[in-house]
């Protein structure tokens, strides 16, 4: 069977890695506002401590300033609750670390459990910023910080005060742009849809479609999931939802155009750009009042999903726990004074659940950045800044970290090391600076090495990739949405639940393929050979989803065609489920699929392309 006209979708390349990546500067959005906020939040507690003659207390409170690194992009009402929990968590982590400080046998198990618990929560809830790493670091640091006789509860209150100040700084923009995050999210979705429309019909369409879908999904999460359920929403929010709905319709129209390899109408990109501008500057005060998607799953549902057997969250938590325990024990057996540096390094490498190439690259970046940063930290310790100079130094370093961390992590790690050593010194004179720096370098090297070893050992060998499982999940979710279409109700709550599950399955499939691309040589080969099936399955998912959106728009002709094709008389629904079963069986068994039955026209082409790409072991150009 011949594929439709148009350039074949280009598979994503492996992530940047190697020596060149250590010195390259990545493209990333400007982060100077985030850097400025982080600098203010880190410096204010130190200035307060200097003015009151309590430098140690100021340094302790500055740990709460890490709260400023989380919550960017969330609506302000949601952000207020979110950051309050973050600040309380930092206070509790430090207090817990100080509580077990006097019981050496409990230090490593406590820090390990903290790492595992925070990794699970942050992974399941997609917590932004540094994620679980900072909570583990503050807990571990609490076991060794010079506290000048502070009780754990007192230290916890100081950290909470620093977190409270960060909360205030975070919330100040709400006075001037109360819907700023929502406007930014919808405008970003508009630009992504416009970019997709421009390249539809070209070899770059697959990646652009994925980015547009992610941006639209993130916008709906901002407009729906992160909004209070039982409060007045306001005209601006309703207008932004209306704009995002229009953008999703443009996205659906582009998907249906690109399926034949055709270029999208230039008017689609122009309309998306205009809508993005309107969202950012002057959203309408009313909308048509149509139904809206459900947004992302709630926190409890996400936490339950993270406990699902075989979930990626469970594997990441296991890696983090084993690596943290081994790193802590190894550093303790070697007699290193502050073993928590090794634990923190291990958690840093593993907590994000990256693929092998990215994990290896992050380990190299951390090691290089740490050893270079030790030189800068040594100069700082030798100068022994105090008072206002110490506060200004921490502010400059924190600002530099935030503006460089997305562009070159090795460079950011230089300043991360400097800040960490300066704060951990407690403002006191260090007698043996070379010894301290060497110990920190050895700790980090041990932690990174153990993390990489644990990653390699705890990577499942039974299955080269998660791609087959993700493919079958997409087909299962597709069947559920087709059932909804057969009932002629694409905008009911059950329909929206089924559509959300299919969208999530398509995202998970993309993540599974990206993980394989960044994996071992065998995984990369499997990813290359499965790319046609991955691309086809995602195309099938987006075809079904775009049909739902077109039906919601009120396309009477399409609604009649779909309902008739899936009705009992035509036998379309039974044929669809038979085809999905044939495709699922081929994926699971690796055998060539049986011929497909006659399918409804609206998904016949996508199902045929997926059928043609199976079995997965077939090289991409074999058919």
C-alpha positions as CSV (number, residue, x, y, z in Angstrom):
1,X,0.0,0.0,0.0
2,X,1.4,3.4,-0.9
3,X,1.8,6.1,1.6
4,X,0.0,9.5,1.1
5,X,2.0,12.1,-0.7
6,X,4.3,14.4,1.2
7,X,7.7,14.2,2.9
8,X,8.1,11.4,5.4
9,X,8.2,12.6,9.0
10,X,11.8,12.9,10.3
11,X,12.5,11.0,13.5
12,X,13.9,13.0,16.4
13,X,17.7,12.9,16.7
14,X,19.6,11.7,19.8
15,X,20.0,14.4,22.5
16,X,23.1,16.6,22.4
17,X,26.0,14.9,24.2
18,X,29.8,14.6,24.3
19,X,32.5,17.1,24.9
20,X,31.0,19.6,22.5
21,X,27.7,19.7,24.5
22,X,29.7,20.7,27.6
23,X,30.6,23.9,26.0
24,X,27.6,24.6,23.8
25,X,24.9,27.1,24.6
26,X,21.4,25.9,24.1
27,X,18.5,27.9,22.9
28,X,16.2,28.7,25.8
29,X,13.7,31.4,26.8
30,X,15.1,34.4,28.7
31,X,15.1,33.7,32.5
32,X,16.3,37.0,33.8
33,X,13.0,37.8,35.7
34,X,13.3,34.4,37.4
35,X,17.0,35.0,38.1
36,X,16.2,38.4,39.6
37,X,13.4,37.0,41.8
38,X,15.7,34.2,43.0
39,X,18.5,36.7,43.8
40,X,16.1,38.9,45.8
41,X,14.7,35.9,47.7
42,X,18.2,34.6,48.5
43,X,19.7,37.9,49.5
44,X,17.0,39.3,51.7
45,X,17.3,36.8,54.6
46,X,21.1,37.3,54.6
47,X,20.7,41.1,54.7
48,X,18.2,40.7,57.5
49,X,20.6,38.5,59.4
50,X,23.4,41.0,58.9
51,X,21.3,43.9,60.1
52,X,20.3,42.0,63.3
53,X,23.7,40.5,63.9
54,X,22.4,36.9,63.3
55,X,24.3,35.7,60.2
56,X,23.8,32.1,60.9
57,X,20.0,32.6,61.2
58,X,20.1,34.6,58.0
59,X,21.9,31.7,56.2
60,X,19.4,29.2,57.6
61,X,16.4,31.4,56.4
62,X,18.0,31.6,53.0
63,X,17.3,27.9,52.5
64,X,13.7,28.8,52.4
65,X,14.5,31.0,49.4
66,X,14.6,27.9,47.2
67,X,10.8,28.2,47.2
68,X,11.3,30.9,44.6
69,X,12.5,28.3,42.1
70,X,9.1,26.6,41.9
71,X,5.7,27.6,40.6
72,X,6.6,29.8,37.6
73,X,3.8,29.8,35.1
74,X,1.0,28.7,37.5
75,X,-2.0,30.9,37.9
76,X,-1.6,33.0,41.0
77,X,-4.4,31.5,43.2
78,X,-3.1,28.1,42.5
79,X,0.5,29.3,42.9
80,X,-0.3,30.7,46.4
81,X,-1.3,27.3,47.7
82,X,1.4,25.5,45.8
83,X,4.3,27.7,47.1
84,X,2.9,27.5,50.6
85,X,3.3,23.7,50.5
86,X,6.8,24.0,49.0
87,X,7.9,26.4,51.8
88,X,6.4,24.1,54.5
89,X,8.2,21.1,52.9
90,X,11.6,22.9,52.9
91,X,11.0,23.8,56.6
92,X,10.1,20.3,57.5
93,X,13.0,18.8,55.5
94,X,15.6,20.9,57.3
95,X,14.0,20.3,60.7
96,X,14.0,16.5,60.0
97,X,17.6,16.6,59.0
98,X,18.6,18.4,62.2
99,X,16.5,16.0,64.3
100,X,18.5,12.9,63.1
101,X,21.8,14.8,63.2
102,X,22.6,13.4,66.6
103,X,21.7,9.8,65.6
104,X,24.4,8.9,63.0
105,X,22.8,5.5,62.1
106,X,19.6,7.2,61.0
107,X,21.1,9.9,58.8
108,X,21.6,7.9,55.6
109,X,18.2,6.0,55.8
110,X,16.4,9.3,56.6
111,X,17.9,11.1,53.6
112,X,17.3,8.1,51.4
113,X,13.6,7.9,52.3
114,X,13.3,11.7,51.8
115,X,14.8,11.3,48.3
116,X,12.5,8.5,47.4
117,X,9.3,10.2,48.8
118,X,10.0,13.5,47.1
119,X,11.0,11.9,43.9
120,X,7.7,10.0,43.7
121,X,5.6,13.0,44.5
122,X,7.5,15.4,42.2
123,X,7.6,12.8,39.3
124,X,3.9,11.9,39.6
125,X,2.8,15.6,39.9
126,X,5.2,16.9,37.4
127,X,6.6,19.4,39.9
128,X,8.6,22.1,38.1
129,X,11.9,23.7,39.0
130,X,14.7,21.6,40.6
131,X,12.0,19.0,41.6
132,X,13.0,16.5,44.3
133,X,16.6,17.4,44.4
134,X,16.3,20.6,46.5
135,X,14.2,18.9,49.2
136,X,16.7,16.1,49.5
137,X,19.6,18.6,49.6
138,X,18.0,20.7,52.3
139,X,17.2,17.6,54.4
140,X,20.7,16.3,54.0
141,X,22.2,19.7,54.7
142,X,20.2,19.9,57.9
143,X,22.3,16.9,59.2
144,X,25.6,18.9,58.9
145,X,24.9,22.7,58.9
146,X,26.6,24.8,61.6
147,X,23.5,25.9,63.5
148,X,25.0,27.7,66.6
149,X,22.7,25.8,69.0
150,X,19.5,26.3,67.0
151,X,16.8,23.7,67.8
152,X,15.2,21.9,64.9
153,X,11.9,23.6,65.3
154,X,13.7,27.0,65.5
155,X,15.6,26.3,62.3
156,X,12.4,25.1,60.6
157,X,10.7,28.4,61.5
158,X,13.7,30.3,60.0
159,X,13.5,28.3,56.8
160,X,9.8,28.9,56.7
161,X,10.3,32.6,57.1
162,X,12.6,32.6,54.1
163,X,10.0,30.6,52.2
164,X,7.3,33.1,53.2
165,X,9.3,36.0,51.8
166,X,9.8,34.1,48.6
167,X,6.0,33.5,48.5
168,X,5.4,37.3,48.8
169,X,7.9,38.1,46.0
170,X,6.4,35.4,43.8
171,X,2.9,36.9,44.3
172,X,3.7,40.6,43.8
173,X,3.1,40.5,40.0
174,X,-0.5,39.4,40.7
175,X,-1.2,43.0,41.7
176,X,-0.4,44.2,38.2
177,X,-1.2,41.3,35.9
178,X,-3.6,39.0,37.7
179,X,-4.1,36.8,34.6
180,X,-0.6,37.1,33.4
181,X,0.2,33.3,33.5
182,X,-3.0,32.4,31.7
183,X,-2.3,34.9,29.0
184,X,1.3,33.7,28.6
185,X,0.2,30.0,28.3
186,X,-2.5,30.7,25.7
187,X,-0.1,33.0,23.7
188,X,2.5,30.3,23.7
189,X,0.0,27.8,22.4
190,X,-1.0,30.2,19.6
191,X,2.6,30.5,18.5
192,X,3.1,26.8,18.6
193,X,0.0,26.2,16.5
194,X,1.1,28.8,14.0
195,X,4.5,27.1,13.8
196,X,2.9,23.8,13.1
197,X,0.6,25.2,10.4
198,X,3.7,26.7,8.6
199,X,5.5,23.3,8.4
200,X,2.4,21.0,7.8
201,X,3.1,18.8,4.8
202,X,6.8,19.0,5.3
203,X,9.2,16.5,7.0
204,X,9.2,18.7,10.1
205,X,5.5,18.4,10.7
206,X,5.7,15.6,13.3
207,X,7.8,17.5,15.8
208,X,5.9,20.7,15.3
209,X,2.6,18.8,15.8
210,X,3.9,17.3,19.0
211,X,5.1,20.7,20.3
212,X,1.7,22.3,19.4
213,X,-0.2,19.6,21.2
214,X,2.0,20.0,24.3
215,X,1.5,23.7,24.3
216,X,-2.3,23.4,23.9
217,X,-2.4,20.8,26.7
218,X,-0.3,23.0,29.0
219,X,-2.7,26.0,28.3
220,X,-5.7,23.9,29.1
221,X,-4.0,22.8,32.4
222,X,-3.5,26.5,33.2
223,X,-7.0,27.5,32.2
224,X,-8.8,24.5,33.8
225,X,-6.8,22.2,36.0
226,X,-5.1,25.0,38.0
227,X,-8.2,27.1,38.5
228,X,-10.4,27.0,41.6
229,X,-13.4,24.8,40.9
230,X,-16.1,26.7,42.8
231,X,-15.1,30.3,42.3
232,X,-16.3,33.0,39.9
233,X,-14.0,32.7,36.9
234,X,-14.2,36.2,35.4
235,X,-14.6,37.5,31.9
236,X,-10.9,37.4,31.1
237,X,-10.6,33.7,31.9
238,X,-13.6,32.9,29.8
239,X,-12.2,34.9,26.9
240,X,-8.9,33.1,27.2
241,X,-10.7,29.7,27.2
242,X,-12.5,30.8,24.1
243,X,-9.2,31.7,22.4
244,X,-7.6,28.4,23.3
245,X,-10.7,26.6,21.9
246,X,-10.3,28.4,18.6
247,X,-6.6,27.5,18.6
248,X,-7.5,23.9,19.2
249,X,-9.9,24.0,16.2
250,X,-7.1,25.5,14.1
251,X,-4.8,22.7,15.2
252,X,-7.4,20.1,14.4
253,X,-7.9,21.6,10.9
254,X,-4.2,21.5,10.3
255,X,-4.0,17.9,11.4
256,X,-6.7,16.9,8.9
257,X,-4.9,18.9,6.1
258,X,-1.4,17.5,6.9
259,X,-2.7,13.8,6.9
260,X,-2.6,13.9,3.1
261,X,0.8,15.6,2.9
262,X,-0.8,18.9,1.9
263,X,0.4,22.3,3.2
264,X,-2.0,24.1,5.5
265,X,-3.9,27.2,4.4
266,X,-1.6,30.2,5.3
267,X,-4.7,31.8,6.8
268,X,-4.5,29.2,9.6
269,X,-1.1,30.4,10.7
270,X,-2.2,34.0,10.4
271,X,-5.2,33.3,12.5
272,X,-3.2,31.6,15.2
273,X,-0.7,34.5,15.4
274,X,-3.6,37.0,15.7
275,X,-5.2,34.9,18.5
276,X,-1.8,34.6,20.3
277,X,-1.5,38.4,20.2
278,X,-5.0,38.9,21.4
279,X,-4.4,36.4,24.3
280,X,-1.2,38.3,25.4
281,X,-2.6,41.8,25.1
282,X,-6.4,42.1,24.9
283,X,-8.3,38.9,25.3
284,X,-12.1,39.2,24.6
285,X,-14.3,39.6,27.7
286,X,-16.7,37.0,26.6
287,X,-16.7,33.6,24.8
288,X,-19.3,31.6,23.0
289,X,-19.7,29.3,26.1
290,X,-19.0,26.0,24.4
291,X,-17.8,23.0,26.4
292,X,-14.1,22.9,27.4
293,X,-11.7,20.1,28.0
294,X,-11.1,18.7,31.4
295,X,-7.5,19.8,31.6
296,X,-4.8,17.6,33.2
297,X,-5.7,14.9,35.8
298,X,-5.9,16.1,39.4
299,X,-3.1,15.5,42.0
300,X,-4.7,12.5,43.6
301,X,-5.3,10.8,40.3
302,X,-1.8,11.6,39.2
303,X,-0.4,10.1,42.5
304,X,-2.4,6.9,42.0
305,X,-1.2,6.6,38.4
306,X,2.4,6.9,39.7
307,X,1.8,3.8,41.8
308,X,0.6,1.8,38.8
309,X,2.8,-1.4,38.4
310,X,5.5,-0.8,35.8
311,X,5.1,2.9,35.8
312,X,8.2,5.1,35.0
313,X,7.8,6.8,38.4
314,X,8.3,3.5,40.3
315,X,11.5,2.8,38.3
316,X,12.9,6.3,39.0
317,X,12.1,6.1,42.7
318,X,13.8,2.7,42.9
319,X,16.9,4.1,41.2
320,X,17.0,7.1,43.4
321,X,16.6,5.1,46.6
322,X,19.2,2.5,45.8
323,X,21.7,5.2,44.6
324,X,21.2,7.4,47.6
325,X,21.6,4.6,50.1
326,X,24.8,3.3,48.4
327,X,26.3,6.7,48.0
328,X,25.6,7.6,51.6
329,X,27.1,4.3,52.9
330,X,30.1,4.6,50.6
331,X,30.9,8.1,51.7
332,X,30.5,7.1,55.3
333,X,32.8,4.1,55.0
334,X,35.4,6.4,53.4
335,X,35.2,8.7,56.4
336,X,34.0,11.7,54.4
337,X,32.8,14.4,56.8
338,X,29.7,15.4,54.9
339,X,28.4,12.4,53.1
340,X,25.2,14.2,52.1
341,X,27.1,15.7,49.1
342,X,27.5,12.2,47.6
343,X,23.8,11.5,48.3
344,X,22.7,14.9,46.7
345,X,24.9,14.2,43.6
346,X,23.3,10.8,43.1
347,X,19.8,12.1,43.5
348,X,20.5,15.0,41.1
349,X,21.6,12.7,38.3
350,X,18.6,10.3,38.7
351,X,15.5,12.1,40.0
352,X,14.4,13.5,36.6
353,X,14.1,10.1,35.0
354,X,16.1,11.0,31.9
355,X,17.3,8.5,29.3
356,X,20.9,7.1,29.4
357,X,22.5,9.7,27.1
358,X,21.0,12.6,29.0
359,X,21.8,11.0,32.4
360,X,25.4,10.4,31.3
361,X,25.7,13.9,30.0
362,X,24.2,15.4,33.2
363,X,26.7,13.4,35.2
364,X,29.6,14.8,33.1
365,X,28.3,18.3,33.4
366,X,27.9,18.1,37.1
367,X,31.4,16.7,37.6
368,X,33.1,19.3,35.4
369,X,31.0,22.1,36.8
370,X,31.7,21.0,40.4
371,X,35.5,20.7,40.0
372,X,35.7,24.1,38.3
373,X,33.3,25.6,40.9
374,X,35.5,24.4,43.7
375,X,38.2,26.8,42.5
376,X,35.7,29.7,42.6
377,X,34.4,28.5,46.0
378,X,37.9,28.4,47.3
379,X,38.5,32.0,46.4
380,X,35.2,32.9,48.1
381,X,36.1,31.0,51.3
382,X,39.6,32.6,51.3
383,X,38.1,36.1,51.0
384,X,35.6,35.2,53.8
385,X,32.9,37.8,52.8
386,X,30.7,38.9,55.6
387,X,27.5,40.9,56.1
388,X,26.3,42.9,53.1
389,X,29.2,41.5,50.9
390,X,28.1,38.0,51.6
391,X,24.5,38.8,50.7
392,X,25.5,40.5,47.5
393,X,27.7,37.6,46.5
394,X,24.9,35.1,47.0
395,X,22.5,37.2,45.1
396,X,24.9,37.5,42.1
397,X,25.6,33.8,42.2
398,X,22.0,32.8,42.4
399,X,21.0,35.2,39.5
400,X,23.8,33.7,37.4
401,X,22.6,30.1,38.1
402,X,19.1,30.8,37.0
403,X,20.0,32.6,33.8
404,X,22.5,29.9,32.7
405,X,20.9,26.6,34.0
406,X,18.8,26.0,30.9
407,X,21.5,27.1,28.4
408,X,24.6,25.3,29.8
409,X,24.2,23.2,32.9
410,X,28.0,22.7,33.3
411,X,28.4,26.5,33.6
412,X,25.5,26.7,36.0
413,X,27.0,23.9,38.1
414,X,30.1,26.1,38.7
415,X,28.0,28.6,40.5
416,X,25.7,26.0,42.1
417,X,28.8,24.6,43.8
418,X,30.0,28.0,44.9
419,X,26.6,28.9,46.4
420,X,26.3,25.5,48.2
421,X,29.7,25.6,49.8
422,X,29.4,29.3,50.8
423,X,26.0,28.6,52.5
424,X,27.1,25.4,54.1
425,X,30.1,27.1,55.7
426,X,27.6,29.1,57.8
427,X,29.5,32.3,57.4
428,X,32.3,31.0,59.5
429,X,36.0,30.9,58.7
430,X,37.1,27.6,57.2
431,X,40.4,26.5,58.6
432,X,41.3,23.8,56.0
433,X,40.0,25.2,52.7
434,X,41.9,22.7,50.4
435,X,40.8,19.8,52.5
436,X,37.1,20.9,52.4
437,X,37.2,21.5,48.6
438,X,38.9,18.1,47.9
439,X,36.3,16.3,50.1
440,X,33.4,18.0,48.2
441,X,34.9,17.0,44.9
442,X,35.4,13.4,46.0
443,X,31.8,13.3,47.4
444,X,30.4,14.5,44.1
445,X,32.5,12.1,42.0
446,X,31.4,9.2,44.2
447,X,27.7,10.2,44.0
448,X,27.7,10.7,40.2
449,X,29.6,7.4,39.6
450,X,27.2,5.4,41.8
451,X,24.2,7.1,40.1
452,X,25.4,6.1,36.7
453,X,26.2,2.5,37.8
454,X,22.7,2.2,39.4
455,X,21.0,3.5,36.3
456,X,22.8,0.9,34.2
457,X,22.0,-2.0,36.5
458,X,18.4,-1.0,37.2
459,X,17.4,-0.6,33.5
460,X,15.0,-3.4,32.7
461,X,16.6,-5.9,30.4
462,X,13.4,-7.9,29.5
463,X,12.1,-5.2,27.2
464,X,14.4,-3.0,25.2
465,X,12.0,-0.1,25.2
466,X,8.5,0.9,26.5
467,X,7.4,1.6,22.9
468,X,5.3,-1.6,22.4
469,X,3.3,-1.1,25.6
470,X,2.8,2.6,24.7
471,X,1.6,1.7,21.2
472,X,-1.0,-0.7,22.6
473,X,-2.1,1.9,25.1
474,X,-2.7,4.4,22.2
475,X,-4.8,1.8,20.4
476,X,-6.8,1.0,23.5
477,X,-7.5,4.6,24.1
478,X,-8.4,5.1,20.4
479,X,-11.1,2.4,20.7
480,X,-12.6,4.2,23.7
481,X,-12.9,7.5,21.9
482,X,-14.3,5.8,18.8
483,X,-17.0,4.3,21.0
484,X,-17.9,7.9,22.1
485,X,-18.0,9.0,18.5
486,X,-20.4,6.1,17.6
487,X,-22.8,7.5,20.3
488,X,-22.7,10.9,18.7
489,X,-21.6,12.6,21.9
490,X,-18.1,14.1,21.6
491,X,-18.6,16.9,24.2
492,X,-19.9,15.0,27.2
493,X,-17.9,14.3,30.3
494,X,-17.2,10.7,29.5
495,X,-16.1,11.8,26.0
496,X,-13.8,14.4,27.5
497,X,-12.3,11.7,29.8
498,X,-11.7,9.3,26.9
499,X,-10.2,12.1,24.8
500,X,-7.9,13.2,27.6
501,X,-6.7,9.6,28.1
502,X,-6.0,9.3,24.3
503,X,-4.1,12.6,24.4
504,X,-2.0,11.4,27.4
505,X,-1.3,8.1,25.7
506,X,0.0,9.9,22.6
507,X,2.3,12.0,24.8
508,X,3.5,8.9,26.6
509,X,4.3,7.2,23.3
510,X,6.4,10.2,22.3
511,X,8.2,10.1,25.6
512,X,8.9,6.4,25.3
513,X,10.4,6.8,21.8
514,X,12.5,9.8,23.0
515,X,13.8,7.7,25.9
516,X,14.8,4.9,23.5
517,X,16.5,7.4,21.1
518,X,18.6,8.5,24.1
519,X,19.3,5.0,25.4
520,X,21.7,2.2,24.6
521,X,22.8,1.1,21.1
522,X,20.1,-1.6,21.1
523,X,17.5,0.8,22.3
524,X,18.4,3.3,19.6
525,X,18.2,0.6,17.0
526,X,14.7,-0.4,18.3
527,X,13.7,3.2,18.3
528,X,14.8,3.7,14.7
529,X,12.9,0.6,13.5
530,X,9.8,1.5,15.5
531,X,9.6,5.1,14.3
532,X,7.2,4.5,11.4
533,X,4.8,2.8,13.8
534,X,5.2,5.5,16.4
535,X,4.6,8.2,13.9
536,X,1.6,6.4,12.4
537,X,0.0,5.7,15.9
538,X,0.3,9.3,16.9
539,X,-1.2,10.3,13.5
540,X,-4.1,7.9,14.2
541,X,-4.6,9.4,17.7
542,X,-4.5,13.0,16.5
543,X,-6.8,12.1,13.6
544,X,-9.5,10.8,16.0
545,X,-9.0,13.7,18.4
546,X,-9.3,16.3,15.6
547,X,-12.5,14.6,14.4
548,X,-13.9,15.2,17.9
549,X,-13.0,18.8,17.8
550,X,-14.5,19.2,14.3
551,X,-17.7,17.6,15.6
552,X,-17.8,20.0,18.6
553,X,-17.5,22.9,16.2
554,X,-20.9,21.8,14.7
555,X,-19.8,20.4,11.4
556,X,-23.2,18.8,10.6
557,X,-21.9,17.1,7.5
558,X,-19.0,15.4,9.2
559,X,-21.2,14.5,12.2
560,X,-23.6,12.7,9.9
561,X,-20.8,10.9,8.1
562,X,-19.1,9.7,11.3
563,X,-22.3,8.6,12.9
564,X,-23.5,6.8,9.8
565,X,-20.1,5.1,9.3
566,X,-20.0,3.9,12.9
567,X,-23.6,2.9,13.0
568,X,-24.9,-0.7,13.2
569,X,-26.1,-0.7,9.6
570,X,-22.6,0.1,8.2
571,X,-20.8,-2.1,10.8
572,X,-18.1,0.5,11.1
573,X,-17.7,0.4,14.9
574,X,-17.2,-3.4,14.8
575,X,-14.7,-3.0,12.0
576,X,-12.7,-0.4,13.9
577,X,-12.4,-2.6,17.0
578,X,-11.4,-5.6,14.8
579,X,-8.7,-3.5,13.1
580,X,-7.4,-2.3,16.5
581,X,-7.3,-5.8,17.8
582,X,-5.3,-6.9,14.6
583,X,-2.8,-4.1,15.1
584,X,-2.5,-4.7,18.9
585,X,-1.8,-8.4,18.3
586,X,0.9,-7.6,15.7
587,X,2.6,-5.3,18.2
588,X,2.5,-7.8,21.0
589,X,3.6,-10.8,19.1
590,X,5.9,-9.3,16.5
591,X,4.1,-11.2,13.8
592,X,2.9,-9.6,10.5
593,X,-0.6,-8.3,10.9
594,X,-3.6,-9.8,9.2
595,X,-5.4,-7.8,6.6
596,X,-7.6,-5.0,7.9
597,X,-11.3,-4.9,7.4
598,X,-13.0,-2.1,5.5
599,X,-12.8,0.9,7.9
600,X,-14.7,4.2,8.0
601,X,-13.2,6.8,5.8
602,X,-12.2,9.3,8.5
603,X,-9.5,6.9,9.9
604,X,-8.9,4.5,7.1
605,X,-5.7,6.1,5.9
606,X,-4.0,6.4,9.4
607,X,-4.9,2.8,10.3
608,X,-3.5,1.6,6.9
609,X,-0.2,3.4,7.5
610,X,0.1,1.9,11.0
611,X,-0.7,-1.5,9.5
612,X,2.0,-1.0,6.9
613,X,4.6,-0.2,9.6
614,X,4.2,-3.5,11.5
615,X,5.8,-5.7,12.7
616,X,8.0,-3.4,14.8
617,X,11.2,-5.4,14.1
618,X,10.9,-4.6,10.4
619,X,13.5,-2.0,9.3
620,X,11.9,1.3,8.3
621,X,12.5,0.9,4.5
622,X,11.7,-2.8,4.3
623,X,8.2,-2.4,2.9
